[in-house]
């Protein structure tokens, strides 16, 4: 009685997971977190219209979702001034990243990203046998010149750039990103992850023709729209690439409830505006708490603030552990020199009050 | 300005999709269907407790779902008398099929299925470069002996068997499936798709040790639990295989709302019992309507009835088209000789009344 035979690529993949979720940590510590500020979720929640739409759709979920995502695609295309065939909907950006990597990356193909950028993207590249080439952040920013130079050097199939970026919260101007496109090697696709774009200053989103075959942008309902648990993301790109997703995607993979919620959330611009303002307030408050404790908040164009703890990675790790110990769920950059910092998501005043009380003690404990 | 470079495997994949959904057909015909009886959805809907749980969870969907699916896995494991490490949760059986094929099938690897069985499974196999070997149905049943013989002949990585089967609605006894396991080649995994098992007579589910490395079973919340649009399926298998899904799955891919709904649905055994009884009534009614029109309903252990239209595929196709024309969404088997039939999902009395009125006219039109 023998088990299945795995291909070499699969047999060699690690079983480690990109992220450990807060629920796992809560079970380990035997108590719920008092403030959930680690996953850049939106504690401000989804639009009430989105909640109502999802509640309405719940009773209708005996029906499979429309596999073409027609209504949502048309709403997004109309708002963005592009055609429906420029838009692909998927199960969060994570799902779309998996499909995109599968579409482009065969075993041994080169992919370029920043060292310390989104681990789930790396997970997909490794999972499909791609070879990751990483360039360091420069001054806590993704280094566009270095990314492009590396892409030329290794003839990359794909280059990952997040703008604004996670985990540092930094950003480049839209004009800078537009210029990067012209520095891209022939046949390399720029994957522009704009998960946090709604929080960024005007001018951060580059002006890119949706039909430009050199780039795909990805956006999400998980951050500003407050629907991380509903799993809806979208990509904007040239029709040939967008159409290619139909070759590999899980056609009936979208939740009908999530489709309804995303459509209603997308239409509620007032809620989005409110959330962006609340997030700006929260960033200020997190910055003040950091400074009150002698730490340095980094500028952020996202819904989180990365706080420089002023020493090395071991110290920041100790601060993080002491915060988690006190029931504050936060995370931190994985890679030096970003790992001198912890990363705190925007919270309500009550969430940030928990942080405010816990941080001094965490620093005391970390200083030992 | 050039576009991305696709690997050969991807470049050669067809852009055709496994299924065209009813919403697409409704837009084409410019009117909604009057009876939705084509996708083997459960018109009886999910448990009211599941609906309530989803409505409750909607406001909390700013949080990512627990990536480990802890609560749902533990509930299913407890009910089935297996361990949590025997269970994997995914985005419907469709999602799990994609992951499983990716885990096992490298380009050129052999996979065995029945000619006319689930197209989405074939889509995944082709998508990962596998070579499909198909054996015909025998007397409208998947032919277990032929499947096993073909698996030996081609040294298959994977053999697909659905029991009860779709699209014919036929079934084998559990004992017959148990025996098939012992006919399986060394190193071949049996994929036992039990999407419709809750509707089948006692004794249809084989007694298989969950730790048996030769088989993975898949079940779903899309059929008897009435939650097709929520996208929750599960697999039961040996821990080594189950653990392997962590190498490739979209860890944070589940909807938090769907998780909550599935857990509540799973606990509502009374609702499930009611639905199974309503489906049995509907099958009887569909059978009676078929016979009243001189057609032959095939025995079914599912939530649909496959109706032999008594002539060839072209005739059944004409009947189908005439039903769709009259607002009755139904589908049919793709492959001869199954394609002499149409397939009608269980409906409420009102849905079946629409069918009853439309069928005589459809037959008239098909007979020309």
Boltz contact constraints between the chains, C-beta under 6 A:
constraints:
  - contact:
      token1: [A, 2]
      token2: [B, 186]
      max_distance: 6.0
  - contact:
      token1: [A, 2]
      token2: [B, 187]
      max_distance: 6.0
  - contact:
      token1: [A, 3]
      token2: [B, 213]
      max_distance: 6.0
  - contact:
      token1: [A, 4]
      token2: [B, 104]
      max_distance: 6.0
  - contact:
      token1: [A, 4]
      token2: [B, 189]
      max_distance: 6.0
  - contact:
      token1: [A, 5]
      token2: [B, 187]
      max_distance: 6.0
  - contact:
      token1: [A, 7]
      token2: [B, 106]
      max_distance: 6.0
  - contact:
      token1: [A, 10]
      token2: [B, 103]
      max_distance: 6.0
  - contact:
      token1: [A, 13]
      token2: [B, 247]
      max_distance: 6.0
  - contact:
      token1: [A, 15]
      token2: [B, 246]
      max_distance: 6.0
  - contact:
      token1: [A, 17]
      token2: [B, 246]
      max_distance: 6.0
  - contact:
      token1: [A, 17]
      token2: [B, 251]
      max_distance: 6.0
  - contact:
      token1: [A, 21]
      token2: [B, 66]
      max_distance: 6.0
  - contact:
      token1: [A, 21]
      token2: [B, 67]
      max_distance: 6.0
  - contact:
      token1: [A, 23]
      token2: [B, 66]
      max_distance: 6.0
  - contact:
      token1: [A, 24]
      token2: [B, 68]
      max_distance: 6.0
  - contact:
      token1: [A, 39]
      token2: [B, 64]
      max_distance: 6.0
  - contact:
      token1: [A, 41]
      token2: [B, 62]
      max_distance: 6.0
  - contact:
      token1: [A, 41]
      token2: [B, 63]
      max_distance: 6.0
  - contact:
      token1: [A, 42]
      token2: [B, 62]
      max_distance: 6.0
  - contact:
      token1: [A, 45]
      token2: [B, 62]
      max_distance: 6.0
  - contact:
      token1: [A, 51]
      token2: [B, 58]
      max_distance: 6.0
  - contact:
      token1: [A, 51]
      token2: [B, 59]
      max_distance: 6.0
  - contact:
      token1: [A, 54]
      token2: [B, 58]
      max_distance: 6.0
  - contact:
      token1: [A, 55]
      token2: [B, 55]
      max_distance: 6.0
  - contact:
      token1: [A, 55]
      token2: [B, 58]
      max_distance: 6.0
  - contact:
      token1: [A, 58]
      token2: [B, 51]
      max_distance: 6.0
  - contact:
      token1: [A, 58]
      token2: [B, 54]
      max_distance: 6.0
  - contact:
      token1: [A, 58]
      token2: [B, 55]
      max_distance: 6.0
  - contact:
      token1: [A, 59]
      token2: [B, 51]
      max_distance: 6.0
  - contact:
      token1: [A, 61]
      token2: [B, 227]
      max_distance: 6.0
  - contact:
      token1: [A, 61]
      token2: [B, 229]
      max_distance: 6.0
  - contact:
      token1: [A, 61]
      token2: [B, 230]
      max_distance: 6.0
  - contact:
      token1: [A, 62]
      token2: [B, 41]
      max_distance: 6.0
  - contact:
      token1: [A, 62]
      token2: [B, 42]
      max_distance: 6.0
  - contact:
      token1: [A, 62]
      token2: [B, 45]
      max_distance: 6.0
  - contact:
      token1: [A, 62]
      token2: [B, 226]
      max_distance: 6.0
  - contact:
      token1: [A, 63]
      token2: [B, 41]
      max_distance: 6.0
  - contact:
      token1: [A, 63]
      token2: [B, 229]
      max_distance: 6.0
  - contact:
      token1: [A, 64]
      token2: [B, 39]
      max_distance: 6.0
  - contact:
      token1: [A, 64]
      token2: [B, 228]
      max_distance: 6.0
  - contact:
      token1: [A, 64]
      token2: [B, 229]
      max_distance: 6.0
  - contact:
      token1: [A, 65]
      token2: [B, 229]
      max_distance: 6.0
  - contact:
      token1: [A, 66]
      token2: [B, 21]
      max_distance: 6.0
  - contact:
      token1: [A, 66]
      token2: [B, 23]
      max_distance: 6.0
  - contact:
      token1: [A, 67]
      token2: [B, 21]
      max_distance: 6.0
  - contact:
      token1: [A, 68]
      token2: [B, 24]
      max_distance: 6.0
  - contact:
      token1: [A, 91]
      token2: [B, 253]
      max_distance: 6.0
  - contact:
      token1: [A, 94]
      token2: [B, 250]
      max_distance: 6.0
  - contact:
      token1: [A, 94]
      token2: [B, 252]
      max_distance: 6.0
  - contact:
      token1: [A, 95]
      token2: [B, 250]
      max_distance: 6.0
  - contact:
      token1: [A, 95]
      token2: [B, 253]
      max_distance: 6.0
  - contact:
      token1: [A, 98]
      token2: [B, 250]
      max_distance: 6.0
  - contact:
      token1: [A, 103]
      token2: [B, 10]
      max_distance: 6.0
  - contact:
      token1: [A, 104]
      token2: [B, 4]
      max_distance: 6.0
  - contact:
      token1: [A, 106]
      token2: [B, 7]
      max_distance: 6.0
  - contact:
      token1: [A, 127]
      token2: [B, 248]
      max_distance: 6.0
  - contact:
      token1: [A, 186]
      token2: [B, 2]
      max_distance: 6.0
  - contact:
      token1: [A, 187]
      token2: [B, 2]
      max_distance: 6.0
  - contact:
      token1: [A, 187]
      token2: [B, 5]
      max_distance: 6.0
  - contact:
      token1: [A, 189]
      token2: [B, 4]
      max_distance: 6.0
  - contact:
      token1: [A, 213]
      token2: [B, 3]
      max_distance: 6.0
  - contact:
      token1: [A, 226]
      token2: [B, 62]
      max_distance: 6.0
  - contact:
      token1: [A, 227]
      token2: [B, 61]
      max_distance: 6.0
  - contact:
      token1: [A, 228]
      token2: [B, 64]
      max_distance: 6.0
  - contact:
      token1: [A, 229]
      token2: [B, 61]
      max_distance: 6.0
  - contact:
      token1: [A, 229]
      token2: [B, 63]
      max_distance: 6.0
  - contact:
      token1: [A, 229]
      token2: [B, 64]
      max_distance: 6.0
  - contact:
      token1: [A, 229]
      token2: [B, 65]
      max_distance: 6.0
  - contact:
      token1: [A, 229]
      token2: [B, 256]
      max_distance: 6.0
  - contact:
      token1: [A, 230]
      token2: [B, 61]
      max_distance: 6.0
  - contact:
      token1: [A, 230]
      token2: [B, 255]
      max_distance: 6.0
  - contact:
      token1: [A, 231]
      token2: [B, 255]
      max_distance: 6.0
  - contact:
      token1: [A, 246]
      token2: [B, 15]
      max_distance: 6.0
  - contact:
      token1: [A, 246]
      token2: [B, 17]
      max_distance: 6.0
  - contact:
      token1: [A, 247]
      token2: [B, 13]
      max_distance: 6.0
  - contact:
      token1: [A, 247]
      token2: [B, 15]
      max_distance: 6.0
  - contact:
      token1: [A, 248]
      token2: [B, 127]
      max_distance: 6.0
  - contact:
      token1: [A, 250]
      token2: [B, 94]
      max_distance: 6.0
  - contact:
      token1: [A, 250]
      token2: [B, 95]
      max_distance: 6.0
  - contact:
      token1: [A, 250]
      token2: [B, 98]
      max_distance: 6.0
  - contact:
      token1: [A, 251]
      token2: [B, 17]
      max_distance: 6.0
  - contact:
      token1: [A, 252]
      token2: [B, 94]
      max_distance: 6.0
  - contact:
      token1: [A, 253]
      token2: [B, 91]
      max_distance: 6.0
  - contact:
      token1: [A, 253]
      token2: [B, 95]
      max_distance: 6.0
  - contact:
      token1: [A, 255]
      token2: [B, 230]
      max_distance: 6.0
  - contact:
      token1: [A, 255]
      token2: [B, 231]
      max_distance: 6.0
  - contact:
      token1: [A, 255]
      token2: [B, 255]
      max_distance: 6.0
  - contact:
      token1: [A, 255]
      token2: [B, 258]
      max_distance: 6.0
  - contact:
      token1: [A, 256]
      token2: [B, 229]
      max_distance: 6.0
  - contact:
      token1: [A, 257]
      token2: [B, 257]
      max_distance: 6.0
  - contact:
      token1: [A, 258]
      token2: [B, 255]
      max_distance: 6.0
